[in-house]
Amino acid sequence: MVNPLLDEAGLFDEKIFTLQQKNLASYIKSIQDNKRSYVAMQIQSAYYTDVVQATPQMGTPEDVLALDRAEVTAYYHQMLAQDEVLITINGEVDPMQVEADCQASLNLVARPAQKWQLYYQQALLPAVIRKVEKQVLNQSKLDFVFALNYQHPAENYAAILFNTLFGASPLSKLFVNIREKQSMAYYASSSLNAFTNSLLIQTGIEGRNAKKVEMLVLEQLTSIIAGDFSAQELQMAKEEIITAWESQLDSQGNDLNQKNLNHFLNRQSDYATRVAKLQAVTKAQVQAVAQKARLQAVYLLDGQED
C-alpha cells in the first residue's frame, strides 16, 4: 500500500491502473447482473434524496472507467498524508514492536481525529415512490423500503428483534406466511440498515401477484404492531440472534470489524453486553419500533418471459 508501482511522472503505472480499472468495472457490472442485487440498488437510488446515499457503495462501471490516473494518484497521496489511521490487530503480538513497524512503514505523524457522521436520517417522503421496470426474466422481483426512524441507541436492540421477527429469519412472518403458507414468493426476507434507519424487504414473485404480495407484506407489519407474536417466538428470535453472534466469535475478521465499529461509534460494546441488552428487550418495545415503520418506496422488476 505504501510503495505502489509509479511511472517516471510519479503516477500509478498506466498498464496496471487500466487493468485494475477494468477489473473493478467488470466486478460492479457482475453485481448488477444479479437481479436481486440489481433491484436492491435500484430501489436505493429511487428512495434516497441524498446523492451519496443513492449511489452504490462502489459507484457504477461508468464512474470507475471515467477515473483519471493523475487524480487517483493525487488522492492516494492525500489519503496517506491526511486521513485518520486506525490500526487494529488480533493475535499474540508485541504491541510495542507492532507500533514501531507501523510507524516505520506508514511514516505516521500526529493528525487530528476526525468526527464521523455515520448515521443518515432522511425525512419522510410526501408519497410512496413506485417504480416498475420490465425485463425478460423467469422471476419477477418486488422490493420495498420502509423508514423506521427509531432512536439510537435506545431502540437498537428492539429494531434488531423487529427485523428478525419480520423477515430476517426462517421463522419470520414474511417467510412463514408469504413464502410457506401462501406460496406467493420464491423468497421473502428483510434486512435492517441501522445507519439509515431503514428496512429493505426483498421478494421473488410472479409479476401478476405483485399487488397481493404488497398487501401481505403490509399485513405482516400490522400483525407485529398488534403484538401477534408469542413470548416464545420472541425468545426464539433472541436465541437465533445470539447464536449468530456466537458463531462470529470464532472469526478474527468479525472480531476486528466489531472493534473498528466500536471505535467509529465511540462506544464500548462486548459480546456479553450485547446479549444482556438483547435479552432485556420486551414485546412492547418491539411493537413500538414496528409502529414507526413507514412504507417509502416500491420497486417491481417485472419479469416477462421471452
ZIWO-V738522 format. One record per residue. N is the residue number from 1. RES is the residue in one small letter. SS is DSSP state (H for helix, E for strand, C for the rest). NEAR is the number of other ideal C-beta (glycine too) atoms within 8 Angstrom. Layout:
# ZIWO-V738522
N_RES_SS_NEAR ; N_RES_SS_NEAR
This chain:
# ZIWO-V738522
1_m_C_3 ; 2_v_C_7 ; 3_n_C_3 ; 4_p_C_8 ; 5_l_C_6 ; 6_l_E_8 ; 7_d_C_9 ; 8_e_C_3 ; 9_a_C_4 ; 10_g_C_6 ; 11_l_C_11 ; 12_f_E_13 ; 13_d_C_10 ; 14_e_H_9 ; 15_k_H_6 ; 16_i_H_9 ; 17_f_H_12 ; 18_t_H_8 ; 19_l_H_8 ; 20_q_H_8 ; 21_q_H_11 ; 22_k_H_9 ; 23_n_H_8 ; 24_l_H_10 ; 25_a_H_11 ; 26_s_H_9 ; 27_y_H_9 ; 28_i_H_14 ; 29_k_H_9 ; 30_s_H_8 ; 31_i_H_10 ; 32_q_H_10 ; 33_d_H_7 ; 34_n_C_8 ; 35_k_H_11 ; 36_r_H_9 ; 37_s_H_9 ; 38_y_H_13 ; 39_v_H_13 ; 40_a_H_11 ; 41_m_H_11 ; 42_q_H_12 ; 43_i_H_16 ; 44_q_H_12 ; 45_s_H_10 ; 46_a_H_10 ; 47_y_H_12 ; 48_y_C_9 ; 49_t_C_5 ; 50_d_C_8 ; 51_v_H_5 ; 52_v_H_5 ; 53_q_H_11 ; 54_a_H_11 ; 55_t_C_9 ; 56_p_C_9 ; 57_q_C_4 ; 58_m_C_7 ; 59_g_C_8 ; 60_t_C_8 ; 61_p_H_10 ; 62_e_H_6 ; 63_d_H_8 ; 64_v_H_13 ; 65_l_H_9 ; 66_a_C_6 ; 67_l_C_9 ; 68_d_C_6 ; 69_r_H_10 ; 70_a_H_7 ; 71_e_H_8 ; 72_v_H_11 ; 73_t_H_12 ; 74_a_H_8 ; 75_y_H_8 ; 76_y_H_10 ; 77_h_H_8 ; 78_q_H_9 ; 79_m_H_8 ; 80_l_H_9 ; 81_a_H_6 ; 82_q_H_6 ; 83_d_C_8 ; 84_e_C_6 ; 85_v_C_7 ; 86_l_C_6 ; 87_i_C_6 ; 88_t_C_8 ; 89_i_C_6 ; 90_n_C_6 ; 91_g_C_5 ; 92_e_C_2 ; 93_v_C_7 ; 94_d_C_5 ; 95_p_H_6 ; 96_m_H_6 ; 97_q_H_8 ; 98_v_H_11 ; 99_e_H_8 ; 100_a_H_8 ; 101_d_H_8 ; 102_c_H_10 ; 103_q_H_9 ; 104_a_H_7 ; 105_s_H_7 ; 106_l_H_9 ; 107_n_C_7 ; 108_l_C_6 ; 109_v_C_4 ; 110_a_C_2 ; 111_r_C_7 ; 112_p_C_3 ; 113_a_C_5 ; 114_q_C_6 ; 115_k_C_4 ; 116_w_C_5 ; 117_q_C_5 ; 118_l_C_6 ; 119_y_C_8 ; 120_y_C_8 ; 121_q_C_7 ; 122_q_C_11 ; 123_a_C_4 ; 124_l_C_8 ; 125_l_C_9 ; 126_p_C_3 ; 127_a_C_4 ; 128_v_C_8 ; 129_i_E_10 ; 130_r_E_8 ; 131_k_E_11 ; 132_v_E_7 ; 133_e_E_9 ; 134_k_E_6 ; 135_q_E_9 ; 136_v_C_6 ; 137_l_C_10 ; 138_n_C_4 ; 139_q_C_10 ; 140_s_E_13 ; 141_k_E_16 ; 142_l_E_14 ; 143_d_E_13 ; 144_f_E_13 ; 145_v_E_14 ; 146_f_E_12 ; 147_a_E_11 ; 148_l_C_12 ; 149_n_C_8 ; 150_y_C_11 ; 151_q_C_5 ; 152_h_C_8 ; 153_p_C_6 ; 154_a_C_5 ; 155_e_C_12 ; 156_n_H_11 ; 157_y_H_11 ; 158_a_H_13 ; 159_a_H_13 ; 160_i_H_11 ; 161_l_H_15 ; 162_f_H_13 ; 163_n_H_13 ; 164_t_H_12 ; 165_l_H_14 ; 166_f_H_15 ; 167_g_C_14 ; 168_a_C_10 ; 169_s_C_10 ; 170_p_C_4 ; 171_l_C_9 ; 172_s_C_14 ; 173_k_H_13 ; 174_l_H_16 ; 175_f_H_14 ; 176_v_H_10 ; 177_n_H_12 ; 178_i_H_17 ; 179_r_H_13 ; 180_e_H_8 ; 181_k_H_6 ; 182_q_C_9 ; 183_s_C_6 ; 184_m_C_10 ; 185_a_C_12 ; 186_y_C_7 ; 187_y_E_8 ; 188_a_E_13 ; 189_s_E_12 ; 190_s_E_13 ; 191_s_E_10 ; 192_l_E_12 ; 193_n_E_9 ; 194_a_C_8 ; 195_f_C_7 ; 196_t_C_11 ; 197_n_C_11 ; 198_s_E_13 ; 199_l_E_13 ; 200_l_E_12 ; 201_i_E_14 ; 202_q_E_14 ; 203_t_E_16 ; 204_g_E_12 ; 205_i_E_14 ; 206_e_C_6 ; 207_g_H_10 ; 208_r_H_4 ; 209_n_H_9 ; 210_a_H_12 ; 211_k_H_6 ; 212_k_H_8 ; 213_v_H_14 ; 214_e_H_11 ; 215_m_H_8 ; 216_l_H_12 ; 217_v_H_14 ; 218_l_H_9 ; 219_e_H_9 ; 220_q_H_14 ; 221_l_H_12 ; 222_t_H_8 ; 223_s_H_10 ; 224_i_H_16 ; 225_i_H_9 ; 226_a_C_7 ; 227_g_C_8 ; 228_d_C_5 ; 229_f_C_11 ; 230_s_C_5 ; 231_a_H_6 ; 232_q_H_6 ; 233_e_H_10 ; 234_l_H_13 ; 235_q_H_8 ; 236_m_H_9 ; 237_a_H_13 ; 238_k_H_12 ; 239_e_H_8 ; 240_e_H_11 ; 241_i_H_12 ; 242_i_H_10 ; 243_t_H_8 ; 244_a_H_8 ; 245_w_H_11 ; 246_e_H_8 ; 247_s_H_8 ; 248_q_H_10 ; 249_l_C_9 ; 250_d_C_4 ; 251_s_C_8 ; 252_q_H_7 ; 253_g_H_6 ; 254_n_H_9 ; 255_d_H_11 ; 256_l_H_10 ; 257_n_H_8 ; 258_q_H_10 ; 259_k_H_9 ; 260_n_H_10 ; 261_l_H_8 ; 262_n_H_10 ; 263_h_H_9 ; 264_f_H_8 ; 265_l_H_8 ; 266_n_C_4 ; 267_r_C_6 ; 268_q_C_5 ; 269_s_C_8 ; 270_d_C_6 ; 271_y_H_8 ; 272_a_H_6 ; 273_t_H_9 ; 274_r_H_11 ; 275_v_H_10 ; 276_a_H_8 ; 277_k_H_10 ; 278_l_H_13 ; 279_q_H_7 ; 280_a_C_7 ; 281_v_C_11 ; 282_t_C_6 ; 283_k_H_9 ; 284_a_H_7 ; 285_q_H_10 ; 286_v_H_16 ; 287_q_H_12 ; 288_a_H_10 ; 289_v_H_14 ; 290_a_H_12 ; 291_q_H_7 ; 292_k_C_9 ; 293_a_C_11 ; 294_r_E_8 ; 295_l_E_10 ; 296_q_E_12 ; 297_a_E_14 ; 298_v_E_13 ; 299_y_E_16 ; 300_l_E_13 ; 301_l_E_15 ; 302_d_E_11 ; 303_g_E_12 ; 304_q_C_9 ; 305_e_C_6 ; 306_d_C_3
